[in-house]
Amino acid sequence: MSRSPNDAPAPDAAPAAKELAPFEDLIGEREAKPTPPQPAVEMERSTKLEVRQDANSESVLEESNQILQKLSSRLAEDPATETAGVNIWDIEDENDTVEAEAPAAPPAPRRRRNATRVLGFDSGDTDVVSMFDEAPKAEVAKRSQFPVGWMLIEEGPGRGECFTLEAGMSQIGRGEDQAIQLDFGDNSISRSNHAAIVYDTETHTFSLGHGGKKNIVRLNGKPVISNETLSSGDKIKIGETTLHFVPLCSEEFNWSEDDDTGENDNVAIA
C-alpha cells in the first residue's frame, strides 16, 4: 500500500531543541531590545515642535505691536515729527538693558589762594609783618681799635669763637676780666691767668707764657715751660680747648705811633 507525503511521521522536536539551546541567550537579548518608535510618537513630536514655533511667532508679533504702539504714542504727542525721520530700531525697549554711562570726570580741584602778607606796608585787611620786629636781636659786637691779631677756638667747647688781641698782655682764663674768656664749659681752664699772650710794640713779636697753673699749657704739642715766641698758625692747647693763632702786626706791618693820636678812624670788629 502506497503512502502519501502527508502521512509521513512528524519529526521529533527534542533534537531540534537541543540544537537551538546555544542560541537561546541571543534570542533573549534580541527580544529585550526596545522596539522602534511607532508612527504615532513621531506625529506627537512634530506637533510639539509646531506649537513651539507658533509660540515664538506670537512673541515676536507681540513685541512688534508694542514697538508700533510706542511709535504711535510718540507721534501723537509730537505731531510735528515726521514719520520718515523715525527709525523703529532707535526706540528703546523696556526689556532692553540700558548700558551704564561712563562716570563723568571729576572737576579739577580749585587752587587755594594763599593769603598775602605785606611786609612793611598797611593794605587794609592784610596782615602787616614788620621785618625788624620778628628778626632776632643780635648781640652787640665788641669794637676794638688797632688790633694786632686774633685767637680762634679750633677744637673743644666754644669751637668757632674768635677773640681780638691788642697790644700788651692778653690773659687767658674763664673769668669775665680775662681778655680771652674761655667760659664754654671746659673746667680744666683756670678762672684767671692760666696763660697769657704778649705783643711787644718795640720788637713787633708775640710771646706765649704760662701762669703756673696745675694744667699744662702746650704749644704745638709741647709743654710751655718758659716764654715761647709765637708764629702764624701755632696751636695752643689748654685742657680740652685748642686755640689757633692768627697775627696781624709784624715788622712789615704795624700800627705806628702816629696812628695812636686819635686822628685815625680805622675800627676793627672782633
VENWOCOR-V155885 format. One record per residue. OMEGA is omega as a letter, one per 20 degrees, with the letter a starting at -180 (999 if undefined). Layout:
omega->[OMEGA & OMEGA]
This chain:
omega->[a & r & r & r & a & a & a & a & a & a & a & a & a & r & r & r & r & a & a & a & r & a & a & a & a & a & r & r & a & r & a & a & r & r & r & a & r & r & a & r & r & a & r & r & r & r & r & r & r & r & r & r & r & r & r & a & r & r & r & a & r & r & r & r & r & r & r & r & r & r & a & r & r & r & r & r & a & a & a & a & r & a & a & a & a & r & a & a & r & a & a & r & a & a & a & r & a & a & a & r & r & a & a & a & r & r & a & a & r & r & r & a & a & r & a & r & a & a & r & a & r & a & r & a & a & r & r & a & r & a & a & a & a & a & r & a & a & r & a & a & r & r & a & r & r & r & r & r & a & r & a & r & a & r & r & r & a & a & r & r & a & r & a & r & r & r & a & a & r & a & a & r & a & a & a & a & a & r & r & a & a & a & a & r & r & a & r & r & r & a & a & r & r & r & a & r & a & r & a & a & r & r & a & r & r & r & r & r & r & a & r & a & a & a & a & r & a & r & a & r & a & r & r & r & r & a & a & r & a & r & a & r & r & a & a & a & r & a & r & a & r & a & r & a & r & a & r & a & r & r & r & r & r & r & r & a & r & a & a & a & r & r & a & a & r & a & r & a & a & 999]
